Amino acid sequence: MNSNGDSQSARARARVPGPSAATPPADQSGYDDRPGPDAYRRPAGGRASVSGAASVGSASVGGRVPVGAGRASVGAGTASVGAAKVGARASVVGGAGRASVARAAVRPVSPAAGGGSDPDDPHGRRGDAKKILTKAAKRRRRTNVLTAAAAVLVIMLGVGVVGGTYFFDSLDLPEIKPESQTNTILNANGEVLAKLGDENRTVVPIAKVNPVIAKAVAAAEDKNFYRHHGIDFKGILRATWNNFTEDDLQGASTITQQYARNAAELKGINVNRKLREAVIARKLEDKYGKDDIMGMYLNYIYLGEGRYGIEAAAQGYFKKSVLTPQGQKNAITPYEAAVLASIIKQPEPDPNGHQGYDPNYNLEAAKGRWEYTLSNMLEEGWITPEVFAARKYPTNIQKPAKNKCKACVAGTPTGIIMRHVYAELTAMGISKAEFERGGLTVTTTIDSKVQKAAEKVGMRSSKSSPMNDLPNTYQAAVIGIDPTNGQVLGYYGGDDPNGLDYGSYLNSEGDGFEGRGQSPGSTMKMYTLAAGLREGISFKTTWNGEKKRPGGKEISNAGVEGNAVCDGQIKNCDLEKATIRSYNFPFYWIADGIGREKVIEAARDAGITHMWPDAAKDPVDLTKTDASLWKQDGYFDNEVAFGQYHVSPLEHAQGVSTIVNKGIRNDVHFIKKVETVDQTTGKKKTIAAEKSKPKKVFEPDQMADLEGVLAKIPGTSGNNLANGRPSIAKSGTWEFNKGSGDCWFVGGIPQFSATVWVGGKNNKVKLREQGGAEMYGSGTPAQIWEDFINAVTDAKDMQQESFPPRIETGDANHPLQNGIKPPPPAVTPNPATPGQNQNPACQFLPELCQNNGNGAGQNNGGQNNGGNNNGGQNNGGNNGGGQNDGGGQNDGGGNNGDGNTIFPGGPGNDTGTGGGQFDGQRLDGDG
């Protein structure tokens, strides 16, 4: 032990005040047990007592000094050490020079008030402590308190640093997910049909956004954005001070913090959320650049009126795009950008508070916020003083749309088209998940004028519709297609977009059927005829309407029976007349002769891909099955030829379009193209589009033959189009409850095909016209068809086009025909009757005229002797040098009798006298 150092320490820690320091005896008693600074008292024996502060932490012992029992006072407190002698050995603690005196104390003596003490007072009472404390003692106490507080603060900061570091490291930066976007559905004219999605948003790449937008947003929300690192400490202090001193609460979240809150889906207002928000903001700044963060923020923010993201807001408030480069026409101006940025603070009114900054709802507040934003833009140098000085609040802000529905077609008949859009997107390879992420612009084939016309003629609520005065249990479907490319231009499938789609029976999800379609009736005969023409059957073949099917059952002709069929030629009715008048029996026997599978194949090739058999609930996919199934019991029999089995009207409309398009099939579709915004270039790119694949399924000459017959039907039904426009059509009716249950009229013009169905709504009903007469396809459906095409051709100013000239095909003597031709009429000779200009010599010398041919033909003689058809079908035609009796085409004519050697130079037979078996060329002259 270094005794030198120890003694210095002792001297420094134990002071003996007064002129002398006497050491009391070991048994000395009577020391005051109350501490006092530098206090002592003289005992009665006159011996001086040691007083002062004894250091317990380190004491140097020079010898054994008896002190007796006592206390040592340290600072303002007392530390009882117990009875000991100062001479006790001190132990060194820690090797750093600190020594402790075991149970040692120097009991100080407290002086009396006034500096003295009562010698008779056994306790040595001290005076008032407040008067005794010196400035040094106060200063020492204050220092001790501050030192202790600092120590506590350091400890807390240390714990905070350790805890904060752990919290920072343990909190992961959340995955930045793409913002959900809106899918926009357009018609072919570029008009919005629907906005689909929970949030009306279009994500745009920040690199292509007009830069004035970002500057305006930063000026409005966080003008230090480009200077801080995610957390604005100055802003926090300023907001905190203002919140304490002002009534208006202020936030301190930076743009990065606001986006962090969204990225981490932080909810509520509490310390934990703010800490997490700050940490994530800092990590965002570490990983992403300022432009990236601004871009994510601009695509995320809500700007009122159902608009999410800056692009939706710009389109909604100004009908402009933020992607239009600065300085170009229709680019967002600094003043418009400030309007948009000013909305962010509070986009919507609070029912119980501030009304927000949407100029459509709180214009004055919006203007005030706008001024604030522009001032900050000027302060930051983002606009020039000249731009600021010329500021005027924009007046081109769009008013809120009255229709607040998410889909513009919600609740309208056009809305039913959406299920077809869903179905086609899936077929194009766009998954449901991809569609739900949004950001797609789907341009449909729907033409606004055609769609309007379809709804106008098909809806019962339309005053101009033939359906208007019919019962509300009736329903129509109207479909218009461009046959040259398969685009569905107009589609009316019912009034309820969420209900049954009578135009196709596609379910609301677009992934299957609901319902069973409808029986096409005689409109199905178009495919039967196409199949027959493929097999060489001519329209001139004849068919027997009295022939019964196997089992003896008659073939129904929709109430037309007996001699009323085919003008009394029921046993020998030609196929063309049967088609125009829609008799059933020839079509049954065609299907029976060529095989009903050939009819189904023709229908499939034209466009019908599903057919419902009577015995099965589910439809048969004709593209995935064949005759081995179709011909089984319970599926399809020969009545398929005239429309017994249910089909989808839309698929039937495709088949009709194939016939109209001269046998060239174009698959019907509702989508032209699907686009999305390229996040690199900011431009729209096409990710899917219609694919035109025309396919010849029938021979052109056979279609020209078929169309030539179908062209006679509109006039027969009284539905010729306006201005004599050429058209083809076919009517159809299927029976129900001894009446009509499904009525059709289908066909079109070269540029446009139309399919119309009328039937029961929800359930089949017995259809009647307004006056009570039974309804047929040639009634209300035909009128809808006529009105529809006339409206479309007028609205679209379509030029008149003609179908190709008819080319008759097939074999008129085809072996499958079963008509019974009537026997030729019997030949009955007629008595000779002098003609008006008969040679007068024959009256006197009849033997000279025996071979004149008079009366020799089947119909010769009488006043018609020598007429155009004189002598029967062949009389004179073969024997008189022409089709007509006598000499050449003009029977007898002026040359009649020139060959007569007895009476040369006769006046001739103007009425064609002669003929018969002996030609006038021989006896009546050289005609």
Stockholm file with secondary structure:
# STOCKHOLM 1.0

chainA/1-927         MNSNGDSQSARARARVPGPSAATPPADQSGYDDRPGPDAYRRPAGGRASVSGAASVGSASVGGRVPVGAGRASVGAGTASVGAAKVGARASVVGGAGRASVARAAVRPVSPAAGGGSDPDDPHGRRGDAKKILTKAAKRRRRTNVLTAAAAVLVIMLGVGVVGGTYFFDSLDLPEIKPESQTNTILNANGEVLAKLGDENRTVVPIAKVNPVIAKAVAAAEDKNFYRHHGIDFKGILRATWNNFTEDDLQGASTITQQYARNAAELKGINVNRKLREAVIARKLEDKYGKDDIMGMYLNYIYLGEGRYGIEAAAQGYFKKSVLTPQGQKNAITPYEAAVLASIIKQPEPDPNGHQGYDPNYNLEAAKGRWEYTLSNMLEEGWITPEVFAARKYPTNIQKPAKNKCKACVAGTPTGIIMRHVYAELTAMGISKAEFERGGLTVTTTIDSKVQKAAEKVGMRSSKSSPMNDLPNTYQAAVIGIDPTNGQVLGYYGGDDPNGLDYGSYLNSEGDGFEGRGQSPGSTMKMYTLAAGLREGISFKTTWNGEKKRPGGKEISNAGVEGNAVCDGQIKNCDLEKATIRSYNFPFYWIADGIGREKVIEAARDAGITHMWPDAAKDPVDLTKTDASLWKQDGYFDNEVAFGQYHVSPLEHAQGVSTIVNKGIRNDVHFIKKVETVDQTTGKKKTIAAEKSKPKKVFEPDQMADLEGVLAKIPGTSGNNLANGRPSIAKSGTWEFNKGSGDCWFVGGIPQFSATVWVGGKNNKVKLREQGGAEMYGSGTPAQIWEDFINAVTDAKDMQQESFPPRIETGDANHPLQNGIKPPPPAVTPNPATPGQNQNPACQFLPELCQNNGNGAGQNNGGQNNGGNNNGGQNNGGNNGGGQNDGGGQNDGGGNNGDGNTIFPGGPGNDTGTGGGQFDGQRLDGDG
#=GR chainA/1-927 SS CCHHHHHHHHHHHCCCCSSCCCCCCTTCCCCCSSCCTTCCCCCTTSCCCCCSCCCSSCCCCCSCCCCCSCCEEETTEEECCCSCCTTSCCEEETTTTEEECTTCCCCCCCCCGGGCCCTTCTTCCCCCHHHHCCHHHHHHHHHHHHHHHHHHHHHHHHHHHHHHHHHHHHSCCCCCCCCCCCEEEECTTSCEEEEESSSEECCCCGGGSCHHHHHHHHHHHCTTTTTSSSCCHHHHHHHHHHHHHSSSCCCCCCHHHHHHHHHTTCCSCSHHHHHHHHHHHHHHHHHSCHHHHHHHHHHHCBCSTTEESHHHHHHHHHSCCTTSCTTSTTCCCHHHHHHHHHHTTCCSCCTTSCCCSCTTTCHHHHHHHHHHHHHHHHHTTSSCHHHHHTCCCCSCCCCCCSCCCSSTTTTSGGGGGHHHHHHHHHHTTCCHHHHHHCCEEEEESCCHHHHHHHHHHHCTTCTTSTTTTSCTTEEEEEEEEETTTTEEEEEECCSCTTSCCTTTCBCTTSSSBCSCCBCCGGGGHHHHHHHHHHTTBCTTCEECTTCCCTTSCCCCCTTCCGGGGGGGCGGGEEHHHHHHHTCSHHHHHHHHHHCHHHHHHHHHHHTCCEEBCTTCSSCEETTSCCHHHHTSTTSCCGGGGGTCSBBCHHHHHHHHHHHHTTTEECCCBSEEEEEEECTTTCSEEEEEECCCCCEECSCHHHHHHHHHHHTTHHHHHTCCCGGGCCCEEEEEEEEETTEEEEEEEEEEETTEEEEEEEEESSSCCCCBCTTSCBCCTTTHHHHHHHHHHHHHHHHTTCCCCCCCCCCCCSBTTCTTCCCCCCCCCCCCCCCCCCCTTCCTHHHHCGGGGTTSCTTTSSSCSGGGTTSTTTTTTTTTTTTTTSSSSSSSSSSSGGGTTTTCSSSTTCCCCTTCCCCTTSCHHHHTCCC
#=GC SS_cons         CCHHHHHHHHHHHCCCCSSCCCCCCTTCCCCCSSCCTTCCCCCTTSCCCCCSCCCSSCCCCCSCCCCCSCCEEETTEEECCCSCCTTSCCEEETTTTEEECTTCCCCCCCCCGGGCCCTTCTTCCCCCHHHHCCHHHHHHHHHHHHHHHHHHHHHHHHHHHHHHHHHHHHSCCCCCCCCCCCEEEECTTSCEEEEESSSEECCCCGGGSCHHHHHHHHHHHCTTTTTSSSCCHHHHHHHHHHHHHSSSCCCCCCHHHHHHHHHTTCCSCSHHHHHHHHHHHHHHHHHSCHHHHHHHHHHHCBCSTTEESHHHHHHHHHSCCTTSCTTSTTCCCHHHHHHHHHHTTCCSCCTTSCCCSCTTTCHHHHHHHHHHHHHHHHHTTSSCHHHHHTCCCCSCCCCCCSCCCSSTTTTSGGGGGHHHHHHHHHHTTCCHHHHHHCCEEEEESCCHHHHHHHHHHHCTTCTTSTTTTSCTTEEEEEEEEETTTTEEEEEECCSCTTSCCTTTCBCTTSSSBCSCCBCCGGGGHHHHHHHHHHTTBCTTCEECTTCCCTTSCCCCCTTCCGGGGGGGCGGGEEHHHHHHHTCSHHHHHHHHHHCHHHHHHHHHHHTCCEEBCTTCSSCEETTSCCHHHHTSTTSCCGGGGGTCSBBCHHHHHHHHHHHHTTTEECCCBSEEEEEEECTTTCSEEEEEECCCCCEECSCHHHHHHHHHHHTTHHHHHTCCCGGGCCCEEEEEEEEETTEEEEEEEEEEETTEEEEEEEEESSSCCCCBCTTSCBCCTTTHHHHHHHHHHHHHHHHTTCCCCCCCCCCCCSBTTCTTCCCCCCCCCCCCCCCCCCCTTCCTHHHHCGGGGTTSCTTTSSSCSGGGTTSTTTTTTTTTTTTTTSSSSSSSSSSSGGGTTTTCSSSTTCCCCTTCCCCTTSCHHHHTCCC
//
